[in-house]
Amino acid sequence: MEENTITIYDVARVAGVSMATVSRVVNGVSNVKESTRKRVLDVIEELDYRPNAIARGLASKHSTTIGVILPSFTHSYYSRIIVGVDDVARMYNYNLLVSNSDGDSEKEISLVDDFATKQVDGLIFMGDTLSDNLRTRFSRLRTPVVLAGMIDDEKQIPAVSIDHRKAAEEAVKLLAKNHEKVALITGPLVNVINAERLEGYKKALKSYKREYNELQIIETPYTYKSGYRLVERVLATGSTAAFVTDDEVAAGLLNGLLDSGINVPDDFEIITSNNTIVTNYTRPNLTSIDQPLYDVGAVSMRFLTKLINKEDIDEKIAVLPYRMAIKKSTK
């Protein structure tokens, strides 16, 4: 009998019991005689029967699966969050179904609908922003949703993140202390987190009586290449320091500056935002806000298990602590 053809019917036939009895054993129901349970488990092991979680969910109303939507499989920011999600999911016997949205709003909605048809028990969402259409989709779901590493400015959807405004203010203060002009290199400002960072940036400049100039605010895609190509534009603003909201962009900017003969940190200082492994690959290493990305994932998943089980939750929004990781791209 081929492994991939083993069904609950085969287990029941070999064990000499009903399919209902096999189902009760698989699902841990207590009203099965111990001798019968042992016989069924022995047959399951012998045949290497693997129950289909989705099929079991149709009967139990629980699929033991969690849907995860993220903008990029390869970006180090999201990969660290996913590790935390997965570790806690396994602790609570959940499996992850992970899909890549490419940051496309229509694809995000399509993936939400797809997970709904798969009857996932909950959904963890990571993205750049929360569109009105996506918010409406979430409100129609029968399963709970948690935002990991995101902010819901309307505070309707449970979310786990850090205080990005305060973190940005602290980072920019370190730079503004020694520099008249500090650039902010960020992703789209329609992203709530980046809007928060902008407010922190402004507050830091004001505290050191530095002039705010919109030309020093540069929006860019979150890629190494985009950071590398920004050197001329950044230098044209007169900036001698930059706060960058993505590590890969910061690495690109650093190498672009070095290739242009500009020394970091003597001539130009950089602070980035996520303290992923990328910050240690560069020479010099990049000073960064150290976000607890693993914890963001772990807390998001634990949050979700409470929502699934209808446990009491004090606050919908979890704000985790951060620290500054001072390395070699600052003096």
TORTORZA-350011 format. One record per atom (N, C-alpha, C): residue in one letter; x, y, z. Coordinates in steps of 0.1 Angstrom, whole numbers, padded with zeros to 4 digits, always signed. Atoms other than C-alpha are relative to their C-alpha. Layout:
N
AXYZ...
//
This chain:
331
M+0009-0012+0000M+0000+0000+0000M+0009+0012+0000E-0008-0011+0001E+0016+0033-0011E-0003+0010+0011E+0001-0009-0011E+0022+0059+0016E-0010+0011-0002N+0009-0011+0002N+0003+0086+0000N-0015-0004-0003T+0014+0005+0002T-0029+0064-0004T-0006-0004+0013I+0006+0005-0013I-0033+0056+0033I-0011+0010+0005T+0012-0008-0005T-0067+0068+0046T-0004-0005+0013I+0005+0005-0013I-0086+0066+0078I-0008-0013-0002Y+0007+0013+0003Y-0106+0038+0061Y+0010-0012+0002D-0010+0011-0001D-0074+0017+0058D+0004-0003+0014V-0003+0002-0014V-0065+0023+0095V-0011-0008+0007A+0011+0006-0007A-0100+0013+0106A-0001-0015-0004R+0001+0014+0005R-0099-0019+0084R+0010-0009+0006V-0011+0008-0005V-0065-0031+0096V-0002-0002+0015A+0001+0001-0015A-0073-0023+0133A-0013-0007+0004G+0013+0007-0003G-0108-0039+0130G-0009+0009+0008V+0009-0009-0007V-0126-0008+0143V-0007+0009-0010S+0007-0009+0009S-0149+0018+0129S+0008+0012-0003M-0007-0012+0003M-0137+0050+0112M-0002+0010+0011A+0003-0009-0010A-0154+0069+0140A+0010-0002+0012T-0009+0003-0011T-0132+0051+0166T+0014+0005-0004V-0014-0005+0004V-0100+0060+0146V+0000+0015+0001S+0001-0014-0001S-0112+0096+0144S+0001+0004+0015R-0001-0004-0014R-0117+0097+0182R+0014-0002+0006V-0014+0002-0005V-0082+0083+0188V+0009+0011-0005V-0008-0011+0007V-0066+0108+0163V-0002+0013+0007N+0003-0013-0006N-0084+0137+0180N+0001+0000+0015G-0002+0000-0014G-0076+0126+0215G-0012-0001+0009V+0013+0002-0008V-0112+0119+0226V+0002-0011+0010S-0003+0009-0011S-0112+0101+0259S-0008-0013+0001N+0009+0012-0002N-0141+0077+0256N+0003-0012-0010V-0005+0012+0008V-0120+0049+0238V+0007-0009+0010K-0007+0009-0008K-0109+0018+0256K+0015+0000-0002E-0014-0001+0001E-0072+0018+0263E+0006-0011-0010S-0005+0010+0009S-0066-0015+0245S-0003+0003-0014T+0004-0004+0014T-0085-0002+0214T+0009+0011-0004R-0008-0011+0004R-0066+0030+0215R+0014-0004-0004K-0013+0004+0003K-0033+0012+0216K+0001-0007-0013R+0000+0007+0013R-0043-0011+0187R-0001+0010-0012V+0001-0010+0011V-0053+0019+0166V+0013+0008-0002L-0013-0007+0001L-0021+0038+0174L+0011-0009-0006D-0010+0009+0006D+0000+0008+0165D-0002-0001-0015V+0002+0001+0015V-0017+0005+0131V+0003+0013-0006I-0004-0014+0006I-0013+0043+0125I+0015+0000-0002E-0014-0001+0001E+0024+0039+0132E+0005-0010-0011E-0004+0010+0009E+0027+0007+0111E-0003+0005-0015L+0004-0005+0013L+0009+0023+0081L+0005+0014-0003D-0005-0014+0001D+0025+0057+0087D-0012+0009-0005Y+0012-0008+0003Y-0010+0073+0085Y+0002+0014+0005R-0002-0014-0004R-0009+0111+0085R-0014+0007-0002P+0013-0006+0002P-0043+0127+0092P+0001+0013-0007N+0000-0013+0007N-0052+0156+0069N-0006+0010+0009A+0005-0010-0009A-0055+0186+0091A-0012+0008-0005I+0012-0007+0005I-0079+0204+0068I-0012-0008+0001A+0012+0009-0001A-0102+0174+0066A-0005-0001+0014R+0004+0001-0014R-0101+0171+0104R-0007+0013+0004G+0006-0013-0003G-0110+0208+0106G-0015+0001-0004L+0014+0000+0004L-0142+0202+0087L-0010-0005+0011A+0008+0007-0010A-0155+0180+0115A+0001+0008+0013S-0003-0005-0013S-0139+0197+0145S-0002+0015+0001K+0001-0014+0001K-0144+0233+0133K+0013+0007+0003H-0014-0006-0002H-0106+0238+0140H+0009-0007-0010S-0009+0006+0010S-0080+0233+0112S+0014-0002+0005T-0013+0000-0006T-0050+0236+0135T+0010+0007-0009T-0009-0007+0009T-0035+0259+0108T-0002+0015+0002I+0000-0015-0001I-0026+0296+0109I+0005+0005-0013G-0004-0007+0012G-0024+0317+0078G+0009+0012+0003V-0009-0011-0002V+0005+0341+0075V+0002+0006-0014I-0003-0007+0012I+0008+0368+0049I+0011+0010+0002L-0011-0010-0001L+0040+0388+0044L+0004+0005-0014P-0004-0005+0013P+0054+0410+0017P+0011-0006-0008S-0012+0005+0006S+0086+0392+0011S+0005-0012+0007F-0006+0012-0007F+0100+0357+0018F+0014+0002+0003T-0015-0001-0001T+0136+0369+0015T+0004+0011+0009H-0004-0011-0007H+0136+0401+0034H+0003-0004+0015S-0004+0004-0013S+0155+0397+0067S-0009+0004+0011Y+0009-0006-0010Y+0130+0418+0087Y-0011-0010+0002Y+0012+0009-0001Y+0101+0394+0080Y+0004-0014+0004S-0004+0014-0003S+0121+0362+0082S+0003-0002+0015R-0002+0001-0015R+0131+0370+0119R-0013+0000+0007I+0014+0000-0007I+0094+0377+0128I-0006-0014-0002I+0006+0013+0003I+0084+0344+0111I+0005-0011+0010V-0006+0010-0009V+0108+0324+0133V-0007+0000+0014G+0007-0001-0012G+0091+0337+0164G-0014-0005-0001V+0014+0005+0002V+0056+0330+0150V+0000-0015+0000D+0000+0014+0001D+0066+0295+0141D+0003-0008+0013D-0003+0007-0012D+0081+0286+0174D-0012-0001+0010V+0012+0000-0009V+0050+0296+0194V-0011-0008-0006A+0010+0009+0007A+0027+0280+0168A+0002-0014+0003R-0003+0014-0003R+0045+0247+0173R-0003-0003+0015M+0003+0002-0014M+0041+0251+0211M-0014-0003+0002Y+0014+0002-0002Y+0004+0252+0207Y-0006-0009-0011N+0004+0011+0009N+0003+0225+0180N-0008+0006-0013Y+0005-0005+0013Y-0005+0248+0150Y+0010-0001-0011N-0009+0000+0012N+0009+0246+0115N-0002+0013-0007L+0001-0012+0008L+0017+0276+0094L-0002-0002-0015L+0001-0001+0014L+0005+0283+0059L+0005+0014-0004V-0007-0013+0002V+0028+0312+0047V-0001+0003-0015S+0001-0004+0014S+0021+0332+0015S+0006+0014-0001N-0007-0013+0003N+0040+0361-0001N-0009+0009-0008S+0009-0009+0008S+0019+0391-0012S+0008+0009-0009D-0008-0009+0008D+0048+0410-0028D-0004+0015+0002G+0004-0014-0003G+0033+0441-0011G-0011+0005-0009D+0011-0004+0009D+0005+0441-0037D-0013-0001+0007S+0012-0001-0007S-0028+0452-0023S-0011-0009-0005E+0010+0010+0005E-0050+0431-0046E+0004-0014+0003K-0004+0014-0003K-0029+0400-0040K-0002-0002+0015E+0003+0002-0014E-0032+0406-0002E-0014-0004+0002I+0014+0004-0001I-0070+0405-0005I-0003-0014-0005S+0001+0013+0006S-0068+0375-0027S+0005-0011+0010L-0005+0009-0010L-0047+0357-0001L-0008-0002+0012V+0009+0001-0011V-0070+0366+0027V-0012-0009-0003D+0011+0008+0005D-0099+0351+0007D+0004-0015-0001D-0005+0014+0001D-0078+0320+0000D+0001-0007+0013F-0002+0005-0013F-0070+0315+0036F-0014-0003+0007A+0013+0002-0005A-0107+0319+0045A-0006-0013-0005T+0005+0012+0006T-0116+0291+0021T+0007-0013+0006K-0007+0011-0006K-0090+0269+0038K-0003-0001+0015Q+0005+0000-0013Q-0107+0276+0071Q+0011+0000+0011V-0010-0001-0010V-0076+0286+0090V-0006+0005+0013D+0005-0004-0013D-0080+0292+0127D+0003+0015+0003G-0003-0014-0002G-0064+0326+0126G+0010+0005-0011L-0008-0006+0011L-0044+0350+0104L+0010+0010+0006I-0010-0010-0003I-0011+0369+0110I+0003+0007-0012F-0003-0009+0012F-0006+0398+0086F+0012+0009+0002M-0012-0009+0000M+0026+0416+0078M-0001+0008-0013G+0001-0007+0013G+0026+0444+0052G+0005+0014+0003D-0004-0014-0001D+0036+0480+0045D-0011+0009+0005T+0012-0009-0004T+0001+0495+0050T-0012-0008+0000L+0013+0006-0001L-0035+0486+0057L-0010+0007-0008S+0010-0007+0009S-0058+0496+0029S-0014-0002+0005D+0014+0000-0004D-0095+0503+0034D-0007-0013-0004N+0006+0012+0005N-0104+0473+0013N+0004-0012+0008L-0005+0011-0008L-0082+0450+0033L-0006+0000+0014R+0006-0002-0013R-0096+0464+0066R-0014-0006-0001T+0014+0005+0002T-0131+0456+0053T+0000-0015-0001R-0001+0015+0001R-0120+0420+0044R+0002-0006+0014F-0003+0005-0014F-0106+0415+0079F-0013+0000+0008S+0012-0001-0009S-0139+0427+0095S-0010-0010-0004R+0010+0010+0004R-0158+0401+0075R+0004-0014+0004L-0005+0013-0004L-0136+0372+0086L-0006-0005+0013R+0005+0006-0012R-0149+0348+0111R+0012-0005+0009T-0012+0004-0008T-0113+0341+0123T+0007+0013+0004P-0007-0012-0004P-0092+0365+0143P+0013+0003-0008V-0011-0005+0007V-0064+0386+0128V+0009+0008+0009V-0010-0008-0008V-0032+0400+0144V+0010+0006-0010L-0010-0007+0009L-0009+0425+0127L+0014-0001+0007A-0013+0002-0005A+0028+0416+0133A+0010+0010-0005G-0009-0010+0004G+0053+0444+0132G-0006+0012-0008M+0008-0010+0006M+0026+0468+0121M-0007+0008+0010I+0009-0008-0008I+0004+0496+0135I-0013+0002-0007D+0013-0003+0005D-0033+0500+0131D-0003+0014+0006D+0002-0014-0006D-0038+0538+0134D-0014+0002+0005E+0013-0001-0006E-0075+0532+0141E-0002-0009+0012K+0000+0008-0013K-0066+0507+0169K-0012-0010+0000Q+0011+0010+0001Q-0093+0482+0157Q+0005-0014+0000I-0005+0014+0002I-0071+0452+0148I+0012-0002+0010P-0011+0002-0009P-0048+0437+0174P+0014+0000-0007A-0013-0002+0007A-0012+0446+0166A+0012-0001+0010V-0012+0001-0009V+0023+0440+0180V+0012+0007-0007S-0010-0007+0006S+0051+0464+0174S+0008+0007+0011I-0007-0008-0010I+0075+0489+0191I-0005+0015-0002D+0003-0014+0002D+0071+0527+0196D+0009+0006-0010H-0009-0004+0010H+0085+0537+0163H+0003+0015+0000R-0002-0015-0001R+0080+0575+0169R+0011+0003+0010K-0010-0003-0010K+0101+0574+0201K+0013-0006-0004A-0013+0006+0004A+0127+0551+0186A+0007+0009-0011A-0005-0009+0011A+0131+0574+0155A+0006+0012+0007E-0005-0012-0007E+0134+0604+0178E+0013-0002+0007E-0012+0003-0007E+0161+0587+0199E+0012-0001-0010A-0011+0002+0010A+0181+0577+0167A+0004+0013-0006V-0004-0012+0007V+0179+0611+0151V+0006+0010+0009K-0007-0009-0010K+0189+0629+0183K+0015-0003+0000L-0014+0004-0001L+0221+0609+0183L+0008+0006-0012L-0006-0005+0011L+0228+0622+0148L+0000+0016+0000A+0001-0015+0001A+0215+0658+0151A+0009+0007+0010K-0009-0006-0010K+0237+0663+0181K+0013+0005-0006N-0012-0004+0006N+0267+0665+0158N-0001+0005-0015H+0002-0003+0014H+0252+0673+0124H-0011+0010-0002E+0010-0010+0003E+0233+0703+0111E-0011-0005-0009K+0010+0006+0009K+0215+0683+0084K+0001-0015+0000V+0002+0015-0001V+0202+0648+0088V-0011-0004-0009A+0010+0005+0010A+0184+0630+0060A-0008-0011+0007L+0008+0011-0003L+0155+0607+0066L-0003-0008-0012I+0002+0009+0011I+0155+0578+0042I-0010-0011+0003T+0011+0008-0005T+0123+0559+0044T-0008-0006-0012G+0010+0005+0009G+0097+0538+0027G-0011+0009-0002P+0012-0009+0002P+0063+0552+0016P-0005+0006+0013L+0005-0007-0012L+0051+0578+0041L-0015-0003+0003V+0014+0004-0002V+0015+0564+0036V+0000-0011+0010N-0002+0010-0010N+0028+0536+0058N-0001+0006+0014V+0002-0006-0013V+0016+0544+0093V+0013+0000+0008I-0012+0000-0007I+0049+0533+0108I+0010+0011-0004N-0009-0010+0006N+0069+0556+0085N-0005+0014+0004A+0006-0013-0004A+0045+0585+0093A+0004+0002+0015E-0004-0002-0014E+0053+0579+0130E+0014+0003+0001R-0015-0003+0000R+0090+0578+0123R+0003+0015-0004L-0002-0014+0004L+0087+0612+0105L-0003+0009+0011E+0003-0009-0012E+0071+0627+0136E+0011+0000+0010G-0011+0001-0009G+0099+0614+0157G+0012+0007-0005Y-0011-0008+0007Y+0124+0628+0132Y-0001+0015+0002K+0003-0014-0001K+0108+0662+0133K+0003+0005+0015K-0002-0003-0014K+0108+0662+0171K+0014+0001+0004A-0014+0000-0003A+0144+0653+0173A+0008+0012-0006L-0006-0012+0006L+0154+0681+0149L-0003+0012+0008K+0005-0012-0008K+0134+0706+0169K+0007+0001+0013S-0007-0001-0013S+0151+0696+0201S+0014+0005+0000Y-0014-0005+0003Y+0185+0705+0186Y+0000+0012-0008K+0001-0013+0008K+0171+0736+0168K+0006-0002-0014R-0004+0002+0014R+0178+0720+0134R-0012+0003-0009E+0011-0004+0010E+0159+0733+0104E-0006-0013-0007Y+0007+0011+0008Y+0133+0709+0089Y-0001+0004-0014N+0001-0002+0014N+0136+0706+0052N-0005-0012-0007E+0007+0011+0006E+0113+0684+0031E+0010-0007-0010L-0010+0006+0009L+0142+0678+0006L+0008-0010+0006Q-0008+0010-0007Q+0159+0658+0033Q-0008-0013+0003I+0008+0011-0002I+0130+0634+0034I-0001-0008-0013I-0001+0007+0013I+0136+0607+0007I-0007-0013+0002E+0008+0013+0001E+0111+0579+0000E+0006-0009-0010T-0007+0009+0009T+0126+0548-0016T-0005-0014+0002P+0003+0014-0003P+0118+0511-0021P+0010-0006+0009Y-0008+0006-0010Y+0132+0488+0005Y+0009-0011-0007T-0010+0009+0007T+0161+0473-0016T+0014+0005+0002Y-0014-0004-0001Y+0199+0474-0014Y+0003+0009-0011K-0003-0008+0012K+0201+0487-0049K-0005+0015+0001S+0006-0014-0001S+0178+0517-0042S+0009+0008+0010G-0008-0007-0009G+0200+0526-0012G+0013+0004-0007Y-0013-0003+0007Y+0232+0524-0033Y-0001+0012-0010R+0002-0010+0010R+0217+0547-0059R-0003+0014+0005L+0005-0013-0006L+0207+0574-0034L+0011+0009+0003V-0011-0008-0005V+0242+0587-0027V+0000+0014-0005E+0000-0013+0005E+0241+0617-0050E-0011+0008+0005R+0012-0008-0005R+0206+0627-0040R+0001+0004+0015V-0001-0003-0014V+0214+0625-0003V+0011+0011+0002L-0010-0010-0002L+0246+0645-0006L-0004+0013-0006A+0005-0013+0005A+0228+0671-0027A-0008+0008+0010T+0008-0007-0010T+0207+0679+0003T+0009+0007+0011G-0010-0006-0010G+0239+0689+0023G+0000-0009+0012S+0000+0008-0011S+0232+0661+0047S+0013-0007+0003T-0013+0007-0004T+0262+0646+0066T-0004-0012+0009A+0005+0012-0008A+0241+0619+0084A-0014-0004-0005A+0013+0005+0005A+0211+0598+0077A-0006-0010+0010F+0007+0011-0007F+0185+0578+0096F-0008-0007-0010V+0005+0009+0011V+0174+0549+0074V-0010-0010+0006T+0010+0009-0006T+0142+0529+0080T+0001-0014-0004D-0001+0014+0004D+0154+0497+0064D+0015-0004-0001D-0014+0004+0000D+0187+0478+0069D+0006-0002-0013E-0005+0003+0013E+0191+0467+0033E+0003+0013-0008V-0002-0013+0006V+0187+0503+0021V+0012+0006+0006A-0012-0006-0007A+0212+0514+0047A+0013-0006-0004A-0012+0007+0005A+0237+0488+0036A+0004+0005-0014G-0002-0006+0013G+0233+0501+0000G+0006+0014+0001L-0005-0014-0001L+0238+0537+0010L+0014+0000+0006L-0013+0001-0005L+0268+0528+0031L+0010-0004-0011N-0009+0004+0011N+0285+0510+0002N+0002+0010-0011G-0001-0010+0010G+0276+0537-0022G+0008+0012+0005L-0009-0010-0006L+0292+0563+0001L+0014-0003+0000L-0014+0004+0000L+0323+0543+0005L+0006+0000-0014D-0005+0001+0014D+0326+0537-0033D+0002+0014-0006S-0002-0014+0005S+0323+0575-0037S+0011+0007+0008G-0012-0006-0007G+0353+0581-0014G-0004+0007+0013I+0005-0007-0012I+0332+0592+0016I+0002-0010+0012N-0002+0008-0011N+0343+0578+0049N-0011-0001+0010V+0010+0001-0010V+0318+0564+0073V+0006-0007+0012P+0009-0011-0004P+0315+0574+0101P+0007+0014+0000D-0007-0012-0002D+0342+0602+0099D-0007+0012-0008D+0006-0010+0009D+0325+0621+0070D-0015-0001+0000F+0014+0002+0001F+0290+0607+0072F-0004-0011+0010E+0004+0010-0010E+0271+0588+0100E-0014-0005-0005I+0012+0007+0004I+0243+0563+0095I-0006-0008+0012I+0007+0009-0010I+0217+0548+0119I-0011-0006-0008T+0011+0007+0007T+0193+0522+0106T-0010-0006+0011S+0012+0002-0009S+0161+0506+0121S-0003-0013+0005N+0006+0013-0004N+0158+0469+0124N+0011-0010+0007N-0011+0008-0006N+0192+0455+0135N+0000-0015-0004T-0001+0014+0005T+0189+0424+0113T+0014-0004-0003I-0013+0005+0002I+0219+0403+0104I+0008+0008-0010V-0007-0009+0010V+0226+0427+0075V+0009+0010+0007T-0008-0011-0007T+0239+0453+0100T+0014-0005+0004N-0013+0006-0003N+0267+0429+0109N+0009-0004-0012Y-0008+0004+0012Y+0277+0420+0074Y+0007+0012-0006T-0007-0012+0006T+0287+0456+0065T+0012+0003+0007R-0012-0006-0007R+0320+0472+0072R+0001+0015-0004P+0002+0003-0014P+0317+0492+0092P-0014-0005+0003N+0013+0005-0004N+0288+0475+0111N-0009+0012+0002L+0009-0011-0001L+0257+0496+0111L-0007+0002+0014T+0008-0003-0013T+0244+0513+0143T-0015-0001-0003S+0014+0003+0003S+0207+0504+0146S-0009+0001+0012I+0010+0003-0009I+0176+0505+0165I-0002-0015+0001D+0001+0014-0002D+0173+0470+0179D-0014-0004+0003Q+0013+0005-0002Q+0138+0458+0174Q+0000-0015+0004P+0000+0014-0003P+0129+0425+0191P-0009-0008-0009L+0008+0005+0011L+0117+0410+0159L-0005-0014+0003Y+0005+0013-0004Y+0116+0374+0172Y-0012+0001+0009D+0011-0002-0010D+0095+0386+0201D-0013+0005-0006V+0012-0005+0007V+0072+0405+0178V-0008-0012-0006G+0006+0012+0006G+0065+0372+0160G-0006-0009+0011A+0005+0009-0011A+0062+0352+0192A-0012+0005+0007V+0011-0007-0007V+0039+0377+0210V-0012+0000-0010S+0011+0000+0010S+0018+0380+0178S-0008-0013+0000M+0006+0014+0001M+0012+0342+0177M-0007-0003+0013R+0006+0003-0013R+0005+0340+0214R-0013+0008+0001F+0012-0009+0001F-0019+0369+0210F-0011-0007-0008L+0010+0006+0009L-0036+0350+0182L-0006-0013+0007T+0006+0012-0007T-0040+0318+0203T-0010+0004+0010K+0010-0005-0010K-0058+0338+0230K-0013+0004-0007L+0011-0004+0008L-0081+0353+0204L-0008-0012-0005I+0006+0013+0005I-0088+0318+0189I-0008-0006+0011N+0006+0007-0012N-0096+0304+0224N-0010+0009+0008K+0009-0009-0007K-0117+0335+0233K+0004+0003+0014E-0005-0004-0013E-0095+0343+0263E+0000+0015+0001D+0000-0014-0003D-0096+0377+0280D+0013+0006-0004I-0012-0007+0004I-0072+0402+0265I-0001+0015+0006D+0000-0014-0006D-0063+0435+0284D+0000+0011-0011E-0002-0010+0010E-0051+0455+0254E+0001-0006-0014K-0001+0005+0013K-0054+0450+0217K+0014+0003-0006I-0013-0005+0005I-0021+0468+0211I+0011-0004+0009A-0012+0004-0009A+0012+0453+0224A+0012+0008-0006V-0012-0009+0003V+0042+0478+0224V+0012-0006+0007L-0011+0007-0006L+0074+0459+0230L+0012+0010+0001P-0012-0009-0002P+0107+0475+0243P+0010-0002-0011Y-0011+0000+0009Y+0136+0483+0220Y+0012+0005+0007R-0012-0007-0005R+0172+0494+0225R+0008+0005-0012M-0009-0005+0011M+0199+0512+0205M+0012-0009+0000A-0012+0008+0001A+0226+0489+0192A+0011+0009-0007I-0010-0009+0005I+0256+0512+0188I+0012-0008-0006K-0011+0008+0007K+0281+0499+0163K+0010+0010-0006K-0012-0007+0005K+0307+0514+0139K-0004+0011-0011S+0004-0010+0010S+0286+0536+0115S-0003+0014+0006T+0001-0013-0007T+0284+0563+0141T+0013+0002+0008K-0013-0003-0008K+0312+0581+0160K-0001-0004+0014
//
